[in-house]
Amino acid sequence: MINEMTLAAQNPFWQYFIFSVLLILTGVYCMTVTRNLIRVLIGMELMTKGVTLILTASGYLTGNTGLSQALIVTLIVVEVVVISVAAGVVIGHFRKTKSLDTHTMNSLQG
């Protein structure tokens, strides 16, 4: 029991892993519970930040930081593109309906 506790204290990977899982779960909760499109975008951001933290911690743990850095840069680029397109959809929806409610999204066309 003591050896397991000292191993967990020496290896902070589990602390990062638990925090990143909490970030991902918070993002999922934010996306599923709310009806506001801006909060859905914030939930997406929280989820991707959690994945980025997992990649960082796993790269440190395995000693393969080059691969993890390449994956993180790729994830950031994909994240920027997805958020930009989603923000454009939200702005277009708001201009048309003057609402950020997700239940009015079925009126979007073309």
MARMARDREN-959515 format. One line per 10 residues: their letters; for each residue x, z, y of N, C-alpha, C. Coordinates in steps of 0.1 Angstrom, whole numbers, plus 2048, in hexadecimal, padded with zeros to 3 digits. Each point is the difference from the previous one (the first is absolute). Example, Ala and Ser with C-alpha at 12.3 -4.5 7.8 and 13.67 -1.06 7.14 Angstrom:
% MARMARDREN-959515
as) 884:84E:7C7:7F7:800:80C:809:800:80C | 7FC:7F9:80B:809:800:80B:7F8:808:80B
END
This chain:
% MARMARDREN-959515
minemtlaaq) 808:800:7F4:7F8:800:80C:809:800:80D | 80A:808:800:809:801:80B:808:7F3:802 | 804:7FA:7F4:807:7F4:801:7F8:7F4:806 | 7F3:800:7FC:7F7:7F6:806:7FE:802:80F | 7FF:80C:804:7FF:803:80F:80C:7FC:807 | 80C:803:7FB:80C:7FC:807:802:7F1:800 | 7FB:7F9:7F5:801:7F2:800:7F7:7F9:80A | 7F4:806:802:7F7:7FB:80A:805:803:80E | 807:80B:802:806:803:80D:80C:7F7:803 | 807:7FC:7F6:80C:7F7:802:7FC:7F2:802
npfwqyfifs) 7F5:7FC:7FA:7FB:7F2:801:7F4:7FF:809 | 801:7FC:80C:7F4:800:809:7F7:7F4:7FE | 802:7F8:7F5:7F8:7F5:7FE:7F1:804:7FE | 7FE:80A:7F9:7F2:804:7FD:7F9:804:80C | 807:806:80A:7F9:804:80D:7FC:7F3:807 | 809:7F6:800:7FC:7F3:807:7F5:7F9:7F8 | 801:801:7F3:7F6:7F9:7F8:7F2:806:802 | 7FF:80E:800:7F3:806:803:7FB:7FD:80E | 809:800:809:7FC:7FD:80E:7FB:7F2:801 | 807:7F7:7FA:7FC:7F2:800:7F3:7FD:7F9
vlliltgvyc) 7FD:807:7F5:7F3:7FF:7F9:7F5:806:809 | 803:80B:807:7F6:805:809:7FD:7F6:80B | 80B:7F9:805:7FD:7F6:80A:7F8:7F4:7FB | 802:7FC:7F4:7F8:7F5:7FA:7F2:805:7FE | 7FE:80C:7FB:7F3:805:7FE:7F8:802:80D | 807:804:80A:7FA:801:80D:7FC:7F3:805 | 808:7F5:7FE:7FC:7F3:804:7F4:7FB:7F9 | 800:802:7F3:7F4:7FC:7F8:7F4:807:804 | 801:80D:803:7F4:808:805:7FC:7FA:80D | 809:7FD:809:7FD:7FB:80D:7F9:7F3:7FF
mtvtrnlirv) 804:7F7:7F7:7FA:7F3:7FE:7F2:801:7FA | 7FE:809:7F7:7F3:800:7F8:7F6:808:807 | 803:80A:808:7F6:809:806:7FB:7FB:80D | 808:7FA:808:7FC:7FD:80E:7F9:7F2:800 | 7F8:7FE:80B:7FA:7F4:803:806:7F9:80C | 80A:806:805:807:7FA:80C:80B:7F7:7FC | 801:7F4:805:80A:7F7:7FB:80E:804:805 | 801:806:80B:80E:805:805:805:80A:7F6 | 7F7:809:7FC:805:80A:7F6:804:7FA:7F3 | 7F9:7F5:7FC:804:7F9:7F4:80E:7FB:801
ligmelmtkg) 803:7FA:80C:80E:7FB:803:80A:80C:7FF | 7FC:80B:806:809:80C:7FF:802:804:7F2 | 7F6:800:7F8:801:803:7F2:80A:7F7:7F8 | 7FF:7F3:804:809:7F6:7FA:80E:803:804 | 803:804:80C:80D:804:805:805:80C:7F8 | 7F8:80A:7FF:804:80C:7F8:804:7FD:7F2 | 7F8:7F7:7FA:804:7FD:7F2:80D:7F8:7FF | 803:7F7:809:80C:7F9:7FF:80C:809:804 | 7FE:80A:809:80B:809:803:803:809:7F4 | 7F6:803:7F8:802:808:7F4:808:7F8:7F6
vtliltasgy) 7FD:7F3:7FE:807:7F8:7F7:80F:7FE:805 | 802:7FF:80D:80D:7FF:806:808:80C:7FD | 7FA:80C:801:807:80C:7FD:804:801:7F1 | 7F7:7FC:7F7:803:800:7F2:80C:7F7:7FD | 800:7F4:806:80B:7F7:7FE:80D:806:805 | 800:806:80C:80C:806:805:805:80B:7F7 | 7F7:809:7FB:804:80B:7F8:805:7FB:7F2 | 7FA:7F6:7FB:804:7FB:7F3:80D:7F9:801 | 803:7F9:80B:80D:7FA:802:80B:80A:801 | 7FD:80B:807:80A:80B:801:802:806:7F3
ltgntglsqa) 7F6:802:7F8:801:807:7F3:808:7F8:7F6 | 7FD:7F3:800:807:7F7:7F6:80E:7FC:805 | 803:801:80D:80C:7FC:805:801:7F1:803 | 7F4:7F9:7FF:7FF:7F2:803:7FA:7FE:80D | 807:804:80B:7FA:800:80D:7FE:7F1:805 | 809:7F7:7FC:7FF:7F3:805:7F3:7F9:7FC | 7FC:802:7F3:7F3:7FA:7FB:7F4:807:807 | 801:80D:802:7F5:806:807:7FF:7FC:80E | 80B:7FE:807:7FF:7FC:80E:7FB:7F2:801 | 803:7F7:7F7:7FB:7F3:800:7F0:800:7FD
livtlivvev) 7FC:808:7F7:7F2:802:7FE:7F8:806:80C | 807:809:806:7F9:806:80C:7FF:7F6:80B | 80A:7F8:803:800:7F6:80A:7F5:7F6:7FD | 7FF:7FC:7F3:7F5:7F7:7FC:7F3:806:802 | 7FE:80C:7FD:7F3:807:801:7FD:801:80F | 809:803:808:7FD:801:80F:7FC:7F2:805 | 806:7F6:7FC:7FC:7F2:805:7F2:7FD:7FB | 7FD:803:7F3:7F2:7FD:7FB:7F6:809:807 | 804:80C:803:7F7:80A:807:7FD:7FB:80E | 809:7FB:807:7FE:7FB:80E:7F7:7F4:7FF
vvisvaagvv) 802:7F7:7F7:7F7:7F4:7FF:7F2:805:7FD | 7FE:808:7F6:7F2:805:7FC:7F9:807:80B | 807:809:807:7FA:808:80B:7FD:7F7:80B | 808:7F6:803:7FE:7F6:80B:7F3:7F8:7FD | 7FF:7FB:7F4:7F4:7F8:7FD:7F4:809:800 | 801:80C:7FA:7F4:809:800:7FC:805:80E | 80A:802:808:7FD:804:80E:7F9:7F4:807 | 804:7F4:7FD:7F9:7F4:806:7F2:7FF:7FB | 7FD:803:7F4:7F3:800:7FA:7F7:80A:807 | 806:80C:802:7F9:80B:806:7FD:7FD:80F
ighfrktksl) 809:7FA:807:7FE:7FC:80E:7F5:7F5:801 | 801:7F6:7F7:7F5:7F6:7FF:7F3:806:7FD | 7FF:809:7F7:7F3:806:7FD:7FB:809:80B | 809:806:807:7FB:809:80C:7FB:7F7:80B | 807:7F5:802:7FC:7F6:80B:7F2:7FB:7FD | 7FD:7FE:7F3:7F3:7F9:7FD:7F5:80B:7FF | 803:80B:7FB:7F5:80A:7FD:800:80C:80A | 80B:802:807:802:80C:809:7FF:80D:7F7 | 804:7FF:7F4:800:80C:7F7:80C:7FF:7F7 | 805:80C:7FC:80A:801:7F6:7FB:806:7F3
dthtmnslqg) 7F3:7FF:7FE:7FA:805:7F3:803:7F6:7F5 | 803:805:7F4:803:7F7:7F5:7F3:7FA:7FA | 7F5:806:803:7F3:7FB:7FA:7FC:7F4:807 | 805:7FD:80C:7FC:7F4:807:80A:7F4:7FD | 809:802:7F7:80A:7F6:7FD:7FA:7F4:7F9 | 7F4:801:7FA:7FA:7F5:7F9:7FB:7F5:809 | 800:803:80D:7FC:7F6:80A:80B:7F7:804 | 80C:802:7FC:80C:7F7:804:7FF:7F3:7F8 | 801:7F5:807:800:7F3:7FA:80B:7F8:807 | 806:7F7:7F8:80A:7F6:805:80B:806:807
END
